[in-house]
Amino acid sequence: MKLILASDLSFLLKYGYDLTGIPKDQMKIGYITTASKGDRGDFSRKLKYVIKENGYNFDEIDIEGRTKEEIKNFFKDKNIIHMEGGNTFYLIRAIRETGFAEILKELLEEGKIYIGTSAGSYIMCPTIEVSNWDETGKPRFDVTDLTALNYVPFVLKVHYKDEQESKVREKIKTLQYPIRILKDGQGILVEDNKYTFIGDGEEAIFN
């Protein structure tokens, strides 16, 4: 099983897509846009433009409201599952409503590679509780159960900036799980039970 968990798209363009081991002209990316529907702004449109301009082949899908069969059929000819960022709460709700967790398990067992950015990374942790640290007023869409998909044994803090250190140090005192910190331009390559930090600069580690 191979997962690539990133803070942002810049990591994928510089490192992440290459980490798949798939030549660019052979990549068939299934790009899941659902999380962006729960967020504000037009960042999703900009991200898709940048990916396309960099020469990557992708088809997009919003899993919300889709049947399991529709989602499985969409991914039949894809070798990469890219879950983009946005509102983590909106995304986890859609995952639960569609049964996407079961579909993802099957797709990974088939050898497809998962790439997550931001919210797409948060959902692969045991919980999305770190996403709940956001104080910008993002809606929670009535999600109270913060349980996530549990593909890695730690939680993530993405989009980390050095000026957030004191706040993050205070927040981690309440965590049940270890935490890995990612700035934009950084990510973690997961190969079965091996977790490799990759990216610009050093990994922020709080003991």
Residue frames relative to the residue before (quaternion, step in Angstrom):
aa qw qx qy qz dx dy dz
M 1.0000 0.0000 0.0000 0.0000 0.00 0.00 0.00
K 0.0527 -0.7937 0.6060 0.0098 3.56 -0.91 0.95
L 0.0130 -0.7713 0.6355 -0.0343 3.51 -0.89 1.09
I 0.1186 -0.7523 0.6420 0.0888 3.56 -1.15 0.65
L 0.0694 -0.8179 0.5708 -0.0211 3.55 -0.43 1.27
A 0.0248 -0.8408 0.5366 -0.0677 3.54 -0.43 1.27
S 0.5153 -0.6092 0.5003 0.3362 3.52 -1.31 0.37
D 0.8208 -0.0596 0.0934 0.5604 3.58 0.91 -0.90
L 0.7182 -0.4633 0.3221 0.4073 3.54 -1.36 0.15
S 0.5829 0.5999 -0.3915 0.3834 3.61 1.02 -0.67
F 0.6145 0.5395 -0.3450 0.4607 3.59 1.09 -0.68
L 0.6614 0.5166 -0.3147 0.4435 3.58 0.92 -0.88
L 0.6855 0.4913 -0.2950 0.4491 3.57 0.89 -0.89
K 0.7188 0.4298 -0.2522 0.4848 3.60 1.06 -0.68
Y 0.8311 0.1478 -0.0267 0.5354 3.58 0.96 -0.89
G 0.7110 0.5732 -0.2805 0.2953 3.51 0.65 -1.25
Y 0.6803 0.4776 -0.3136 0.4590 3.57 0.78 -0.93
D 0.6283 0.5317 -0.3371 0.4571 3.60 1.05 -0.72
L 0.6237 0.5694 -0.3387 0.4148 3.59 1.08 -0.68
T 0.5388 0.6222 -0.4095 0.3936 3.60 1.19 -0.30
G 0.3595 -0.7376 0.4905 0.2935 3.56 1.13 -0.65
I 0.5842 0.5616 -0.3642 0.4590 3.56 1.31 0.11
P 0.4582 -0.6728 0.4927 0.3076 3.64 -0.74 0.93
K 0.6295 -0.5814 0.3608 0.3681 3.55 -1.03 0.82
D 0.7063 0.4735 -0.2812 0.4448 3.59 0.89 -0.87
Q 0.6870 0.4377 -0.2868 0.5042 3.60 1.29 -0.08
M 0.4921 0.6619 -0.4321 0.3648 3.58 1.28 -0.02
K 0.0212 -0.7522 0.6586 0.0079 3.52 -1.05 0.88
I 0.0929 -0.8526 0.5141 -0.0144 3.52 0.01 1.39
G 0.1966 -0.7264 0.6468 0.1241 3.52 -0.99 0.94
Y 0.1322 -0.8434 0.5208 0.0056 3.55 -0.24 1.33
I 0.1796 -0.8201 0.5402 0.0583 3.57 -0.35 1.31
T 0.2018 -0.8433 0.4957 0.0491 3.55 -0.45 1.28
T 0.3669 0.8060 -0.4340 0.1654 3.59 1.29 -0.22
A 0.6614 0.5369 -0.3300 0.4067 3.62 0.82 -0.93
S 0.6325 0.5627 -0.3406 0.4090 3.58 1.04 -0.71
K 0.5746 0.6019 -0.3791 0.4047 3.60 1.17 -0.45
G 0.7070 0.4480 -0.2572 0.4830 3.56 1.16 -0.55
D 0.6444 0.5049 -0.3115 0.4824 3.56 1.31 0.09
R 0.4836 -0.6464 0.5055 0.3045 3.52 -1.32 0.20
G 0.7196 0.4545 -0.3138 0.4209 3.56 -1.24 0.39
D 0.4789 -0.6794 0.4894 0.2639 3.54 -1.34 0.16
F 0.2136 0.8217 -0.5081 0.1446 3.58 1.17 0.56
S 0.6030 0.5811 -0.3649 0.4069 3.60 1.05 -0.72
R 0.6504 0.5090 -0.3143 0.4681 3.57 0.92 -0.89
K 0.6549 0.5129 -0.3103 0.4601 3.58 0.99 -0.82
L 0.6472 0.5246 -0.3221 0.4496 3.58 0.96 -0.87
K 0.6628 0.5050 -0.3097 0.4580 3.57 0.90 -0.92
Y 0.6180 0.5410 -0.3355 0.4613 3.57 1.06 -0.75
V 0.6711 0.5000 -0.2985 0.4588 3.59 0.90 -0.94
I 0.6417 0.5198 -0.3275 0.4590 3.60 0.94 -0.85
K 0.6673 0.5002 -0.2925 0.4679 3.55 0.92 -0.92
E 0.6656 0.5133 -0.3014 0.4502 3.57 0.93 -0.90
N 0.6816 0.4620 -0.2856 0.4903 3.58 1.17 -0.50
G 0.6066 -0.6502 0.3127 0.3339 3.56 1.25 0.36
Y 0.4935 0.6587 -0.4430 0.3554 3.61 1.16 0.42
N 0.3830 -0.7308 0.5316 0.1915 3.53 -1.02 0.93
F 0.1872 0.7925 -0.5621 0.1449 3.59 -0.55 1.11
D 0.1779 -0.7093 0.6679 0.1385 3.48 -1.37 0.51
E 0.2825 -0.7914 0.5203 0.1519 3.57 -0.90 0.84
I 0.0479 -0.7773 0.6273 0.0095 3.50 -1.26 0.62
D 0.2238 -0.6949 0.6631 0.1656 3.51 -1.22 0.67
I 0.3138 -0.7937 0.4875 0.1842 3.60 -0.47 1.16
E 0.5197 0.6563 -0.4229 0.3470 3.60 1.15 -0.44
G 0.8271 0.1983 -0.1673 0.4987 3.55 -0.88 0.99
R 0.5736 0.5869 -0.3832 0.4238 3.60 1.25 -0.01
T 0.4538 -0.6491 0.5301 0.3028 3.55 -1.21 0.51
K 0.6603 -0.4911 0.3792 0.4230 3.56 -1.25 0.32
E 0.6557 0.5265 -0.3159 0.4393 3.55 0.96 -0.87
E 0.6364 0.5274 -0.3264 0.4585 3.57 1.00 -0.80
I 0.6762 0.4878 -0.2983 0.4646 3.56 0.92 -0.89
K 0.6450 0.5157 -0.3229 0.4624 3.59 0.93 -0.86
N 0.6539 0.5149 -0.3154 0.4559 3.59 0.92 -0.86
F 0.6221 0.5502 -0.3415 0.4401 3.57 1.01 -0.79
F 0.7587 0.4049 -0.2096 0.4654 3.57 0.91 -0.91
K 0.3799 0.7562 -0.4748 0.2417 3.62 1.20 -0.04
D 0.7943 0.2888 -0.1500 0.5130 3.60 0.85 -0.90
K 0.5501 0.6049 -0.3988 0.4152 3.60 1.24 0.31
N 0.2202 -0.7711 0.5761 0.1582 3.57 -1.17 0.55
I 0.7391 0.2866 -0.2021 0.5751 3.59 1.31 -0.04
I 0.1926 -0.7365 0.6399 0.1051 3.55 -1.05 0.90
H 0.0209 -0.8067 0.5905 -0.0122 3.60 -0.49 1.14
M 0.1273 -0.7861 0.6043 0.0269 3.54 -0.55 1.25
E 0.2438 -0.8110 0.5144 0.1351 3.56 -0.34 1.22
G 0.6226 -0.5763 0.4030 0.3434 3.53 -1.36 0.19
G 0.2241 0.7417 -0.6114 0.1608 3.50 -1.40 0.01
N 0.7580 -0.3149 0.2651 0.5060 3.56 -0.96 -0.85
T 0.3902 -0.7585 0.4764 0.2130 3.58 -0.46 1.22
F 0.6453 0.5332 -0.3187 0.4446 3.57 1.04 -0.76
Y 0.6296 0.5185 -0.3200 0.4820 3.57 1.00 -0.83
L 0.6708 0.5170 -0.2888 0.4464 3.55 0.97 -0.93
I 0.6865 0.4694 -0.3098 0.4608 3.62 0.80 -0.93
R 0.6022 0.5472 -0.3612 0.4555 3.59 1.08 -0.61
A 0.6714 0.4896 -0.2956 0.4712 3.59 0.92 -0.89
I 0.6131 0.5475 -0.3430 0.4546 3.58 1.05 -0.75
R 0.6789 0.4835 -0.2890 0.4710 3.58 0.93 -0.88
E 0.6870 0.5018 -0.2925 0.4366 3.58 0.90 -0.87
T 0.7425 0.4101 -0.2195 0.4820 3.60 1.08 -0.69
G 0.4173 -0.6894 0.4870 0.3369 3.59 1.20 -0.39
F 0.2635 0.8119 -0.4910 0.1740 3.56 1.20 0.48
A 0.5519 0.6139 -0.4066 0.3915 3.62 1.09 -0.54
E 0.6654 0.4868 -0.3009 0.4793 3.59 0.96 -0.83
I 0.6375 0.5263 -0.3247 0.4595 3.56 1.00 -0.82
L 0.6510 0.5234 -0.3168 0.4494 3.57 0.91 -0.92
K 0.6235 0.5415 -0.3404 0.4496 3.58 0.93 -0.83
E 0.6640 0.4971 -0.2969 0.4731 3.58 0.94 -0.88
L 0.6632 0.5149 -0.3089 0.4469 3.58 0.92 -0.89
L 0.6614 0.4923 -0.3062 0.4759 3.58 0.99 -0.80
E 0.6319 0.5230 -0.3282 0.4685 3.59 1.06 -0.70
E 0.6354 0.5128 -0.3190 0.4812 3.58 1.21 -0.49
G 0.5886 -0.6089 0.3533 0.3974 3.59 1.28 -0.14
K 0.4373 0.6751 -0.4817 0.3479 3.59 1.21 0.20
I 0.3888 -0.7312 0.5239 0.1992 3.56 -1.13 0.71
Y 0.2706 -0.7691 0.5621 0.1388 3.55 -0.96 0.92
I 0.0525 -0.7582 0.6495 0.0238 3.52 -1.03 0.91
G 0.0340 -0.7933 0.6078 0.0087 3.56 -0.86 0.96
T 0.0811 -0.7619 0.6380 0.0764 3.55 -1.07 0.73
S 0.8512 0.0211 -0.0528 0.5217 3.55 -0.95 0.99
A 0.8215 0.0963 -0.0455 0.5602 3.65 -0.43 -1.13
G 0.6346 0.5446 -0.3192 0.4458 3.56 1.09 -0.71
S 0.6398 0.4713 -0.3123 0.5206 3.56 1.28 -0.35
Y 0.6230 0.5715 -0.3384 0.4132 3.57 0.95 -0.89
I 0.6916 0.5125 -0.3015 0.4100 3.59 0.86 -0.90
M 0.6356 0.5364 -0.3387 0.4399 3.60 1.19 -0.32
C 0.5460 0.6048 -0.3822 0.4360 3.58 1.33 -0.05
P 0.6739 -0.4687 0.3520 0.4498 3.62 -1.22 0.05
T 0.7877 0.0164 -0.0006 0.6159 3.58 1.11 -0.71
I 0.4100 -0.6780 0.5413 0.2813 3.55 -1.32 0.22
E 0.2548 0.8304 -0.4746 0.1424 3.57 1.24 0.36
V 0.6188 0.5419 -0.3647 0.4364 3.61 1.04 -0.62
S 0.5814 0.5655 -0.3689 0.4539 3.57 1.12 -0.58
N 0.6247 0.5578 -0.3178 0.4446 3.55 1.20 -0.59
W 0.5368 0.6257 -0.4008 0.3997 3.60 1.28 -0.12
D 0.4974 0.6765 -0.4234 0.3403 3.58 1.22 -0.39
E 0.1656 -0.8198 0.5454 0.0551 3.56 -0.82 1.00
T 0.4660 0.6997 -0.4311 0.3278 3.59 1.21 0.39
G 0.5964 -0.6109 0.3584 0.3777 3.57 1.22 0.15
K 0.2955 0.7600 -0.5288 0.2355 3.58 1.15 0.47
P 0.4781 -0.6825 0.4646 0.2997 3.60 -0.89 0.85
R 0.3747 -0.7390 0.5265 0.1906 3.56 -1.19 0.65
F 0.3172 -0.7995 0.4694 0.1994 3.62 1.30 -0.05
D 0.6540 -0.5688 0.2842 0.4099 3.54 1.03 0.95
V 0.4333 0.6749 -0.4806 0.3546 3.59 1.19 0.42
T 0.0352 -0.8066 0.5900 -0.0101 3.58 -0.69 1.11
D 0.6379 0.4678 -0.3115 0.5265 3.57 1.24 -0.46
L 0.1850 -0.8353 0.5132 0.0683 3.58 -0.38 1.23
T 0.3414 0.7483 -0.4962 0.2778 3.59 1.25 0.24
A 0.1476 -0.7941 0.5861 0.0637 3.58 -0.94 0.93
L 0.7722 -0.4308 0.2495 0.3948 3.58 -1.28 -0.25
N 0.3298 -0.8215 0.4366 0.1606 3.59 1.31 -0.10
Y 0.3093 0.7545 -0.5219 0.2503 3.58 0.85 0.93
V 0.7507 0.2242 -0.1677 0.5983 3.60 1.24 -0.29
P 0.4924 -0.7072 0.4308 0.2680 3.62 -1.09 0.65
F 0.6846 0.4137 -0.2791 0.5312 3.58 1.20 0.46
V 0.3971 -0.6529 0.5705 0.3010 3.53 -1.33 0.21
L 0.3369 -0.7454 0.5468 0.1785 3.54 -1.26 0.46
K 0.1284 -0.7077 0.6794 0.1450 3.50 -1.35 0.45
V 0.1033 -0.8154 0.5688 0.0301 3.58 -0.43 1.21
H 0.7845 0.3022 -0.2575 0.4764 3.56 -1.34 0.30
Y 0.2586 0.7991 -0.5071 0.1934 3.58 1.14 0.60
K 0.0866 -0.7580 0.6448 0.0469 3.54 -1.16 0.79
D 0.6356 -0.5786 0.3539 0.3687 3.56 -1.07 0.76
E 0.6495 0.5370 -0.3289 0.4261 3.59 1.03 -0.70
Q 0.6159 0.5479 -0.3433 0.4501 3.60 1.28 -0.14
E 0.3778 0.7855 -0.4513 0.1915 3.59 1.27 -0.16
S 0.7004 0.4738 -0.3050 0.4382 3.61 0.70 -0.97
K 0.6416 0.5211 -0.3191 0.4638 3.57 1.00 -0.81
V 0.6782 0.4873 -0.2934 0.4653 3.58 0.89 -0.95
R 0.6282 0.5341 -0.3422 0.4506 3.59 0.94 -0.79
E 0.6558 0.4997 -0.3088 0.4743 3.56 1.02 -0.75
K 0.6738 0.5191 -0.2910 0.4381 3.57 0.94 -0.94
I 0.6756 0.5267 -0.3220 0.4031 3.59 0.89 -0.85
K 0.5040 0.6530 -0.4261 0.3714 3.60 1.21 -0.25
T 0.7144 0.4465 -0.2492 0.4777 3.58 1.16 -0.56
L 0.5231 0.6787 -0.3998 0.3255 3.60 1.24 -0.16
Q 0.3980 -0.6976 0.5484 0.2327 3.53 -1.13 0.72
Y 0.7621 0.3429 -0.1562 0.5265 3.57 1.16 -0.70
P 0.5918 -0.5224 0.4532 0.4140 3.59 -1.25 0.29
I 0.2582 -0.7682 0.5670 0.1474 3.56 -1.19 0.50
R 0.1530 -0.7337 0.6528 0.1102 3.54 -1.20 0.69
I 0.2787 -0.7833 0.5455 0.1052 3.53 -0.93 1.00
L 0.0287 -0.8037 0.5944 -0.0049 3.58 -0.87 0.94
K 0.2474 -0.7121 0.6393 0.1515 3.51 -0.97 0.95
D 0.6173 -0.4789 0.4268 0.4554 3.57 -1.24 0.16
G 0.7370 0.3371 -0.2898 0.5091 3.55 -0.94 0.96
Q 0.6999 0.4067 -0.2606 0.5262 3.57 1.31 0.12
G 0.0316 0.8014 -0.5965 0.0308 3.55 -1.22 0.51
I 0.3414 -0.7066 0.5776 0.2248 3.54 -1.36 0.04
L 0.2522 -0.7408 0.6082 0.1334 3.53 -0.90 1.01
V 0.1239 -0.7870 0.6033 0.0358 3.55 -0.75 1.11
E 0.0338 0.7701 -0.6339 0.0625 3.55 -0.72 1.12
D 0.7758 -0.1911 0.0448 0.5996 3.52 -0.08 1.38
N 0.7980 -0.2548 0.1864 0.5133 3.64 -0.53 -1.10
K 0.5334 0.5913 -0.4137 0.4412 3.58 1.22 0.50
Y 0.0997 -0.8100 0.5779 -0.0006 3.57 -0.82 1.06
T 0.0245 -0.8373 0.5439 -0.0506 3.57 -0.36 1.26
F 0.3214 -0.7349 0.5695 0.1799 3.55 -0.78 1.09
I 0.0257 0.7823 -0.6195 0.0601 3.56 -0.97 0.93
G 0.5343 0.6591 -0.4427 0.2900 3.56 -1.07 0.61
D 0.7008 -0.4526 0.3558 0.4213 3.50 -1.38 -0.09
G 0.8211 0.1863 -0.1539 0.5171 3.57 -0.88 0.95
E 0.6173 -0.5524 0.4211 0.3695 3.53 -1.34 0.02
E 0.5383 -0.6012 0.4812 0.3424 3.53 -1.25 0.50
A 0.3800 -0.6990 0.5554 0.2420 3.57 -0.95 0.89
I 0.0304 -0.8062 0.5899 -0.0324 3.57 -0.67 1.12
F 0.1174 -0.7869 0.6048 0.0345 3.55 -0.76 1.10
N 0.2113 -0.7889 0.5670 0.1076 3.58 -0.59 1.10
